[in-house]
Amino acid sequence: MRRIEESELIINPDGSIYHLHIRPEHLADDIIVVGDPQRVEVISSYFDTIEYKIHNREFITHTGFLNGKRFTVMATGIGTDNIDIVLNELDAVVNIDLEKRQIKKEHKSLNIIRLGTSGALQKDIPVDSFVFSSYGLGMDGLLNFYKNKSQVIDKEMTDAFIDFSKWDEDLSKPYIVSASRTLEDRISKGMYKGITATAPGFYGPQGRILRLELENQNINQVLENFNYNNHVITNFEMETSALYGLGKMLGHKTATVCAIIANRYNHTYSKDYKKTVVKLIEVLLNHLSS
């Protein structure tokens, strides 16, 4: 069996994985990932008991119990590059023997749910509402570095988007991946649903203009108007496509729920987005723990 070299799988002196600093015993099967490190403390404050608190760089991990169920909540930081680290290292912790540096014969599947903030792209999705990402549209290019991505993307929907948008060949080729239908049934009740566009930046890639002009000033209008079999692009954020693509390639169930704190179509912004995020946390924990 292949042994993974030290330069490819970096293990800390305490036996933990390089960036996340966690070992198998630190990790629950149900994992909530957030971008904001401070949000970890908010979520874990609902736990009945906390077993572990681990902090390295922007990666913060708390594991504990709520209503008899074990959960991990983890801060990933912002962007698909960080999701690449988090997904690969979470998978390594459960599916690679870190001492022998060999892939385990038995595969373990995790439930990984992203809880984030986002801007709506449709005029009928109000600020302070919640969106479940039935699909992730990747404009980031991350999945293009991995072999067999064609096995996890929705090719027909992806091709339809490329044709509709007249996608610029100078940009990374987009891809669309679906959420776990099991998790969708479990946690999406009462939420708007649609395609979540994942951008590789917050300003230009999301159509914001400060001092730099945009190559394509109509990008938001293109996203707003795309419709494939009644699936529309509901919102913008920066992590979901990588979560869905890598998760599916690695055999994990993934989902994203977002608090809508801005509406890009109506140019409105939440008056108290932190209150909306807390409400979403409570809704998600109730769905997962009941």
C-alpha positions as CSV (number, residue, x, y, z in Angstrom):
1,M,0.0,0.0,0.0
2,R,1.3,3.5,-0.9
3,R,2.9,5.4,1.8
4,I,2.3,9.2,1.6
5,E,5.5,11.2,1.8
6,E,6.2,13.7,4.6
7,S,6.3,16.6,2.2
8,E,2.7,15.7,0.9
9,L,1.1,14.9,4.3
10,I,2.5,17.1,7.0
11,I,2.0,15.9,10.5
12,N,2.8,18.0,13.6
13,P,4.9,16.6,16.4
14,D,1.8,15.9,18.5
15,G,0.3,13.8,15.7
16,S,-2.2,16.4,14.4
17,I,-2.7,17.4,10.8
18,Y,-0.6,20.4,9.8
19,H,-3.0,23.4,9.5
20,L,-6.0,22.4,11.5
21,H,-4.0,20.9,14.3
22,I,-6.6,18.2,15.0
23,R,-6.4,14.5,15.5
24,P,-9.2,11.9,14.8
25,E,-10.5,12.1,18.4
26,H,-11.1,15.8,18.1
27,L,-13.6,15.5,15.2
28,A,-17.3,14.8,15.2
29,D,-19.2,13.3,12.2
30,D,-21.4,16.4,11.9
31,I,-19.2,19.5,11.2
32,I,-20.4,23.1,10.9
33,V,-17.8,25.3,9.1
34,V,-17.9,29.1,9.3
35,G,-15.7,31.8,7.8
36,D,-15.6,34.2,10.8
37,P,-13.4,32.8,13.7
38,Q,-15.5,34.7,16.2
39,R,-18.6,32.8,15.1
40,V,-17.2,29.5,16.4
41,E,-17.6,30.7,20.0
42,V,-21.1,31.9,19.3
43,I,-22.1,28.5,18.0
44,S,-20.4,26.4,20.6
45,S,-22.0,28.5,23.4
46,Y,-25.2,26.5,22.5
47,F,-23.4,23.2,23.3
48,D,-24.3,21.4,26.5
49,T,-20.6,20.5,27.0
50,I,-17.4,21.2,25.1
51,E,-14.7,18.6,24.8
52,Y,-12.0,20.3,22.8
53,K,-11.0,23.8,21.8
54,I,-8.1,24.0,19.3
55,H,-6.7,27.1,17.6
56,N,-4.1,27.5,14.9
57,R,-3.9,30.5,12.6
58,E,-7.4,31.3,11.4
59,F,-8.5,27.7,12.0
60,I,-10.4,27.4,15.2
61,T,-12.1,24.1,16.2
62,H,-14.6,23.4,19.0
63,T,-16.1,20.0,19.5
64,G,-18.9,19.2,22.0
65,F,-22.4,17.8,22.6
66,L,-25.9,19.3,22.1
67,N,-28.9,17.3,23.1
68,G,-26.8,14.1,23.2
69,K,-25.4,14.6,19.7
70,R,-21.7,15.4,19.0
71,F,-20.8,18.3,16.8
72,T,-17.7,20.1,15.6
73,V,-17.7,23.7,14.6
74,M,-14.7,25.0,12.7
75,A,-13.6,28.4,11.4
76,T,-12.1,28.1,7.9
77,G,-11.3,31.7,7.1
78,I,-12.4,33.2,3.8
79,G,-12.2,31.7,0.3
80,T,-11.9,28.5,-1.7
81,D,-8.1,28.3,-1.1
82,N,-8.9,27.8,2.6
83,I,-11.6,25.3,1.8
84,D,-9.0,23.3,-0.2
85,I,-7.0,23.1,3.0
86,V,-9.9,22.3,5.3
87,L,-11.6,19.7,3.1
88,N,-8.4,17.8,2.4
89,E,-7.2,17.9,6.0
90,L,-10.6,16.9,7.4
91,D,-10.7,13.9,5.0
92,A,-7.1,13.0,5.9
93,V,-7.9,12.9,9.6
94,V,-10.7,10.3,9.1
95,N,-9.6,8.4,6.0
96,I,-5.8,8.3,6.3
97,D,-3.8,6.5,9.0
98,L,-1.7,9.5,10.1
99,E,0.9,7.3,11.8
100,K,1.4,4.8,8.9
101,R,0.7,7.5,6.2
102,Q,-1.6,5.1,4.4
103,I,-5.1,5.4,3.1
104,K,-7.5,3.4,5.3
105,K,-9.4,0.5,3.7
106,E,-12.7,1.6,5.3
107,H,-14.0,5.0,4.0
108,K,-15.7,7.4,6.5
109,S,-18.1,10.0,5.3
110,L,-18.6,13.3,7.2
111,N,-21.5,15.7,7.1
112,I,-20.0,19.2,6.5
113,I,-22.4,22.2,6.6
114,R,-21.2,25.7,5.9
115,L,-23.0,28.5,7.7
116,G,-22.2,31.8,6.2
117,T,-23.3,35.3,5.2
118,S,-24.2,36.2,1.7
119,G,-25.6,38.8,-0.7
120,A,-28.8,38.0,-2.6
121,L,-28.9,38.4,-6.4
122,Q,-32.7,38.1,-6.8
123,K,-35.0,41.0,-6.0
124,D,-37.6,38.7,-4.2
125,I,-35.1,37.4,-1.7
126,P,-35.2,39.8,1.2
127,V,-32.4,40.9,3.5
128,D,-32.4,38.9,6.8
129,S,-33.8,35.8,5.1
130,F,-32.0,32.4,4.7
131,V,-30.9,30.6,1.6
132,F,-30.0,26.9,1.2
133,S,-27.5,26.3,-1.7
134,S,-29.0,23.5,-3.7
135,Y,-26.1,24.0,-6.1
136,G,-22.7,25.7,-6.0
137,L,-21.5,27.6,-9.1
138,G,-17.7,27.8,-9.0
139,M,-16.1,30.8,-10.7
140,D,-12.9,30.1,-8.7
141,G,-11.2,27.5,-10.8
142,L,-10.2,25.3,-7.8
143,L,-11.8,22.0,-9.0
144,N,-9.9,22.3,-12.3
145,F,-6.7,21.2,-10.5
146,Y,-8.2,17.8,-9.6
147,K,-8.7,14.8,-11.9
148,N,-12.2,13.3,-12.5
149,K,-14.0,16.5,-11.7
150,S,-16.4,15.6,-14.5
151,Q,-17.7,12.8,-12.3
152,V,-19.1,15.3,-9.7
153,I,-20.2,18.4,-11.7
154,D,-23.6,18.8,-13.3
155,K,-22.3,19.0,-16.9
156,E,-25.6,20.0,-18.5
157,M,-26.2,22.9,-16.1
158,T,-22.5,23.9,-16.3
159,D,-22.6,24.0,-20.1
160,A,-25.8,25.9,-20.1
161,F,-24.3,28.6,-17.8
162,I,-21.1,28.9,-20.0
163,D,-23.3,29.3,-23.1
164,F,-25.7,31.8,-21.5
165,S,-23.0,33.9,-19.9
166,K,-20.7,33.9,-23.0
167,W,-18.0,33.1,-20.4
168,D,-14.7,34.8,-21.0
169,E,-12.0,32.2,-21.9
170,D,-9.4,34.2,-20.0
171,L,-11.2,33.3,-16.8
172,S,-11.2,30.0,-15.0
173,K,-13.7,27.5,-16.4
174,P,-16.8,27.5,-14.2
175,Y,-18.4,24.4,-12.8
176,I,-21.7,23.6,-10.9
177,V,-22.0,20.9,-8.2
178,S,-25.1,19.9,-6.2
179,A,-25.5,19.8,-2.5
180,S,-26.1,16.6,-0.6
181,R,-29.8,15.8,-1.0
182,T,-29.8,14.1,2.3
183,L,-28.7,17.3,4.1
184,E,-31.0,19.4,2.0
185,D,-34.0,17.3,3.2
186,R,-32.7,17.6,6.8
187,I,-32.0,21.3,7.1
188,S,-33.5,23.4,4.3
189,K,-37.1,23.7,5.6
190,G,-38.4,27.3,5.4
191,M,-35.4,28.6,3.4
192,Y,-35.1,29.9,-0.1
193,K,-33.3,27.5,-2.5
194,G,-31.2,28.0,-5.5
195,I,-27.7,28.2,-7.1
196,T,-25.1,29.9,-5.0
197,A,-22.3,31.6,-7.0
198,T,-18.9,31.3,-5.5
199,A,-16.5,34.1,-6.4
200,P,-12.6,34.1,-6.0
201,G,-12.8,37.6,-4.5
202,F,-15.1,40.1,-2.7
203,Y,-14.8,43.1,-5.0
204,G,-14.2,42.8,-8.7
205,P,-15.3,39.1,-8.9
206,Q,-18.6,40.1,-7.3
207,G,-19.1,43.1,-9.5
208,R,-18.1,45.8,-7.0
209,I,-16.4,48.9,-8.3
210,L,-14.2,51.0,-6.0
211,R,-11.2,52.5,-7.8
212,L,-10.6,49.8,-10.4
213,E,-12.9,49.3,-13.4
214,L,-14.2,45.9,-14.2
215,E,-13.5,43.8,-17.3
216,N,-17.1,42.7,-17.3
217,Q,-19.4,45.3,-15.7
218,N,-22.5,43.1,-16.4
219,I,-21.5,40.1,-14.5
220,N,-24.2,40.5,-11.8
221,Q,-26.9,41.0,-14.4
222,V,-25.8,37.8,-16.2
223,L,-26.0,35.9,-12.9
224,E,-29.4,37.4,-12.0
225,N,-30.9,36.3,-15.3
226,F,-29.6,32.8,-15.6
227,N,-32.3,30.1,-15.3
228,Y,-31.9,26.4,-15.9
229,N,-35.0,24.3,-15.4
230,N,-36.3,26.9,-12.9
231,H,-33.0,26.9,-11.0
232,V,-31.8,30.5,-10.6
233,I,-28.7,32.0,-9.0
234,T,-29.9,33.2,-5.7
235,N,-26.8,34.6,-4.0
236,F,-23.1,35.4,-4.0
237,E,-20.4,34.1,-1.6
238,M,-16.8,32.7,-1.6
239,E,-16.7,29.1,-0.4
240,T,-19.6,26.8,-1.5
241,S,-18.4,25.5,-4.9
242,A,-15.1,24.2,-3.4
243,L,-17.0,22.7,-0.5
244,Y,-19.4,20.9,-2.8
245,G,-16.8,19.8,-5.4
246,L,-14.1,18.5,-3.1
247,G,-16.7,17.1,-0.7
248,K,-18.3,15.0,-3.4
249,M,-15.0,13.9,-4.8
250,L,-13.8,12.8,-1.4
251,G,-17.1,11.1,-0.5
252,H,-18.6,13.5,2.1
253,K,-22.0,15.1,2.4
254,T,-21.9,18.9,2.1
255,A,-24.4,21.7,2.3
256,T,-24.4,25.5,2.7
257,V,-26.9,27.8,4.5
258,C,-26.5,31.5,4.3
259,A,-28.0,34.5,6.1
260,I,-28.8,37.1,3.5
261,I,-27.3,40.3,4.8
262,A,-27.4,42.3,1.6
263,N,-29.5,42.4,-1.6
264,R,-27.3,43.3,-4.5
265,Y,-30.3,43.8,-6.8
266,N,-32.1,46.2,-4.5
267,H,-29.0,47.7,-3.0
268,T,-30.2,47.1,0.6
269,Y,-28.2,45.9,3.6
270,S,-29.2,44.4,6.9
271,K,-29.6,46.8,9.8
272,D,-28.4,44.1,12.3
273,Y,-26.9,41.2,10.4
274,K,-25.4,39.6,13.6
275,K,-28.9,39.1,14.9
276,T,-29.9,37.4,11.6
277,V,-26.8,35.1,11.9
278,V,-27.7,34.1,15.4
279,K,-31.2,33.2,14.3
280,L,-29.8,31.1,11.5
281,I,-27.4,29.3,14.0
282,E,-30.4,28.5,16.2
283,V,-32.4,27.2,13.2
284,L,-29.5,25.0,11.9
285,L,-28.7,23.6,15.3
286,N,-32.4,22.7,15.8
287,H,-32.5,20.9,12.5
288,L,-29.3,19.0,13.2
289,S,-29.9,18.1,16.8
290,S,-33.6,17.3,16.8
